[in-house]
Amino acid sequence: MTKEEQHIFYKQLGRKICTARKTANMKQEYLALQIGLTRTSLVNIEQGNQRIQLHALLALISVLEIDIIDLIPEIINSKPQELNWNFEKNISKEIDQNFEDVKQTREKLKNFYNLTQNKK
C-alpha cells in the first residue's frame, strides 16, 4: 500500500469512526474516556491525522457495539476494482480461516479486549 493509499485509508477509517460515534449518540469526550484516549487523540483519529492503536480500536468497537468489519474502508487508487477485490478477498480469507462468522469474530475481539483490561 502506498503512502497515499494509507492516507486515504486512515481518512476513511476516521470518518467511519466518527459516523459510528454519532450514530451511537456519543460525544467525543465520553468515547475517548471509555477507550483510554484523550479527546484530542480521538479528534485526530476521526480526522485521519492519527492512526488508532489496535487496543483502542478493540475498545472502540466494544463500546460502540459495532462489528469491526463496518469500520474497514475501501482502498482507492488508480486501479480501485483490483485493489478492492484483493483487499476484500484477503479479509474474507482471514475471516474464513480463523472464524466461523462475523458475530463470533466480534465476540472473540470483545473477549480479548476484556481480558486485556482485566490485566491492568
N, C-alpha and C positions, 0 to 999 in steps of 0.2 A: 504494500500500500504506500503510495507516495505521500509526501508531507501535505500536499494539497488535499488528497483524499482523507487523510487523518483529520485535517482541519474541518472539512465538511462533515465528516463522521461525528466529531465531538460537538459541532454546532447543532446538528440534527438531534443528537442524543440529549443535549441540553434543552432543546425545545420540547422534546417528548417528556422529559422530566418535569419541566415547567407546566406543561399541559396536564400531566397526571396529578401534580400537586394541586393545581387549580380545580381540577375535577373532584378531587378529594376535599376541596374547600379548606385547604390548609395554608396558613401564612408561612412565608419563608423562615421566619424566626422559629416557629414551632417545629417545622420539619427538620431544620438544621439542628436544633437541640435534640430531637429524637434520634438522629443518626450520628450524633457526636461531631458535628461540624459547626463552624461559625456561620452566621448569616452571610457574611461576605464571601466565604467559600462557596456556599450554595448559589449565590448570585452569579459568581464566576463560572460555576459548573453549568448553570442554566443558560448562560450566555455563550458557552462553548470555549471559554478562555482558560478553563482549568479542567484537567482530567480527574474524573472521580475514581477513587481507590476502590478496589473490589469489596473490602469490608463495608465501606459506606454505601456502595451500590446494593449489597445484600440487605443492609439495614433499611435502605430506602424502599426496596420492593416489599419488604416485610411491613413497614409502617404504612405504606400506601395500599397494601394488599392488592398488588398487581403482579402479573406474570412478567418475568424478565424479558421474554420474547417481545412484549409490547413496546419495550424501550429500544430495541435494536434497530438502528436506522439503516436505510438503504445506502449503498455506496454509489456515488455518482462520479463519473468522469467521461472521457470521450467515447468509451465503449460501455455504456450503462447496462445494456442487456447481458453482456458477457460477465461483467463483474457481479451484477446482481444474481445471476444464475449460479456462479461459482460460490458466492457468499451464502446463498440460500441452500445450495447443495451441501456445503461444508457444515452449516448449522444443523441441517436435517440429519446428516450423517452422525454428528456428535450426539444429538438427541436420541437417535435410533440406537446407537451403540451403547449409550450409557444409561438411558432412562426409558421407561415404558411409555410414558406420556408426559405432557407438559404439566399437568397437575402434580404428578409425582416429582417432577423437577422442582417445582415451586416448594413443595413440602421439604425436599432434601435441602434446598437452599435456606429455607426458614430454620430448619433444624440445625444446620451448620452455623447460621448466624446466632441462634440462641445458645448453642454450645460455646461459641467464642465469647459471647457476652458473659456467660457464667464463669469463665476462667479469669475474669479481671479481678 
